[in-house]
Amino acid sequence: MNRREIARLGGAIAGMAVVGAAMSKSASACTDDDLKKAVEEFRQAMVDGNGARLLELSSDAMSFGHANGVVQTKLEFVKTVVEKTEIFKSIRLTDHKIEVSGDMGIARHTFDSDLVFMGKEMNLKLGIIMVWRNEDGRWRLYARQSFKPITV
């Protein structure tokens, strides 16, 4: 190996190090705090009935599962909020557990809401698991499933 080949090899190694550092920085940009913020923004958009914001925070492939077994697409879910089939007067999220791994994140919490559903006022308390995916540098809800908590 001559000096010119060694210099080229050294340049290639340096270039790979720069790319690797950039990728590492990009992956580490997906933090628990960023995901917690996205969950809060989704909660607020539900209370506000803000369909545009819900669309922005949701992956096109989103699956939204309800505790009664109904599963909706992104557009079906947003339609229920915008058309006021469900009016969320308040939503409280407690018992947060958030974990991020690469571009995927899981958020679990207890969902406690005062709402009007099809004209009937009610309180709803559910367990929720949300699967989020970082798409183009933004957290988007990929899947959400609610369940009735077990009471002992």
C-alpha positions as CSV (number, residue, x, y, z in Angstrom):
1,M,0.0,0.0,0.0
2,N,1.5,3.4,-1.0
3,R,1.1,6.7,0.7
4,R,-1.7,7.8,-1.7
5,E,-3.8,4.7,-1.0
6,I,-3.2,5.2,2.8
7,A,-4.3,8.8,2.5
8,R,-7.5,7.8,0.6
9,L,-8.3,5.0,3.1
10,G,-7.8,7.5,6.0
11,G,-10.2,9.9,4.3
12,A,-12.8,7.2,3.8
13,I,-12.5,6.2,7.4
14,A,-12.8,9.8,8.5
15,G,-15.9,10.2,6.3
16,M,-17.5,7.1,7.8
17,A,-16.9,8.5,11.3
18,V,-18.6,11.7,10.4
19,V,-21.6,9.9,8.9
20,G,-21.7,7.6,11.9
21,A,-21.7,10.5,14.4
22,A,-24.5,12.2,12.4
23,M,-26.6,9.0,12.5
24,S,-25.9,8.6,16.2
25,K,-27.0,12.1,16.9
26,S,-30.1,11.7,14.8
27,A,-31.1,8.5,16.7
28,S,-30.4,10.1,20.1
29,A,-32.7,13.0,19.1
30,C,-35.7,10.7,19.7
31,T,-36.0,11.2,23.4
32,D,-38.5,10.2,26.1
33,D,-39.2,13.9,26.7
34,D,-40.0,14.5,23.0
35,L,-42.4,11.6,23.0
36,K,-44.1,12.7,26.2
37,K,-44.6,16.1,24.5
38,A,-46.2,14.4,21.5
39,V,-48.5,12.5,23.8
40,E,-49.5,15.7,25.5
41,E,-50.1,17.5,22.1
42,F,-52.3,14.6,21.0
43,R,-54.3,14.8,24.3
44,Q,-54.8,18.5,23.8
45,A,-55.8,18.2,20.2
46,M,-58.5,15.7,21.3
47,V,-59.9,18.1,23.9
48,D,-59.7,21.0,21.4
49,G,-61.4,19.0,18.7
50,N,-58.5,20.0,16.5
51,G,-58.7,17.6,13.5
52,A,-55.8,19.2,11.6
53,R,-53.5,18.7,14.6
54,L,-54.7,15.1,15.1
55,L,-53.9,14.4,11.4
56,E,-50.5,15.9,11.8
57,L,-49.7,13.8,14.9
58,S,-50.9,10.5,13.3
59,S,-49.2,8.2,11.0
60,D,-51.1,7.5,7.7
61,A,-51.1,3.8,8.7
62,M,-52.5,4.5,12.2
63,S,-54.7,1.9,13.9
64,F,-56.9,3.3,16.7
65,G,-58.4,0.6,18.9
66,H,-61.1,1.1,21.4
67,A,-61.9,-0.9,24.5
68,N,-65.2,-2.1,23.1
69,G,-63.4,-3.8,20.1
70,V,-63.9,-1.1,17.5
71,V,-60.8,-0.3,15.5
72,Q,-60.6,2.8,13.4
73,T,-58.2,4.2,10.8
74,K,-56.6,7.6,11.1
75,L,-59.4,9.3,9.2
76,E,-62.2,7.4,10.9
77,F,-60.9,8.5,14.3
78,V,-60.3,12.1,13.4
79,K,-63.8,12.3,11.9
80,T,-65.5,11.3,15.2
81,V,-63.6,14.1,17.0
82,V,-64.2,16.8,14.3
83,E,-67.9,15.9,13.8
84,K,-68.3,15.9,17.6
85,T,-69.5,12.3,17.9
86,E,-67.1,12.4,20.8
87,I,-66.7,15.7,22.6
88,F,-63.9,15.5,25.2
89,K,-64.5,18.1,27.9
90,S,-61.4,17.0,29.7
91,I,-58.7,14.3,29.5
92,R,-56.4,13.5,32.4
93,L,-53.4,11.2,31.7
94,T,-51.7,9.6,34.7
95,D,-49.3,6.8,35.5
96,H,-47.1,7.6,32.5
97,K,-44.6,5.0,31.4
98,I,-42.6,6.0,28.3
99,E,-39.9,4.2,26.5
100,V,-38.0,5.0,23.3
101,S,-35.9,2.6,21.3
102,G,-34.5,4.1,18.0
103,D,-37.4,5.5,16.0
104,M,-40.1,3.7,17.9
105,G,-41.7,4.6,21.2
106,I,-44.3,3.2,23.6
107,A,-46.4,5.3,25.9
108,R,-48.6,3.8,28.5
109,H,-50.9,5.7,30.8
110,T,-54.3,5.8,32.5
111,F,-56.9,7.8,30.5
112,D,-59.5,9.6,32.6
113,S,-62.0,11.7,30.6
114,D,-65.2,13.6,31.0
115,L,-66.9,13.5,27.6
116,V,-70.1,13.6,25.7
117,F,-70.5,10.5,23.5
118,M,-73.4,10.5,21.0
119,G,-75.2,13.1,23.2
120,K,-74.7,11.3,26.5
121,E,-72.4,12.7,29.2
122,M,-70.1,10.2,30.8
123,N,-66.8,9.6,32.5
124,L,-64.4,7.1,31.0
125,K,-61.4,5.6,32.7
126,L,-59.2,3.3,30.6
127,G,-55.7,1.9,30.3
128,I,-54.0,3.0,27.1
129,I,-51.0,1.8,25.1
130,M,-49.7,4.0,22.3
131,V,-47.1,3.0,19.8
132,W,-45.3,6.0,18.2
133,R,-42.9,6.1,15.3
134,N,-40.5,8.9,14.5
135,E,-41.2,9.8,10.9
136,D,-39.2,12.5,9.3
137,G,-38.0,13.8,12.7
138,R,-41.5,14.0,14.2
139,W,-43.3,11.6,16.5
140,R,-46.5,10.2,14.9
141,L,-49.0,7.9,16.5
142,Y,-48.8,4.5,14.7
143,A,-51.1,2.4,16.9
144,R,-53.3,3.0,20.0
145,Q,-55.2,0.4,22.0
146,S,-57.4,1.1,25.0
147,F,-58.6,-1.5,27.6
148,K,-60.8,-1.6,30.6
149,P,-58.6,-1.7,33.7
150,I,-59.1,-4.7,36.0
151,T,-60.6,-3.7,39.3
152,V,-59.8,-5.8,42.3
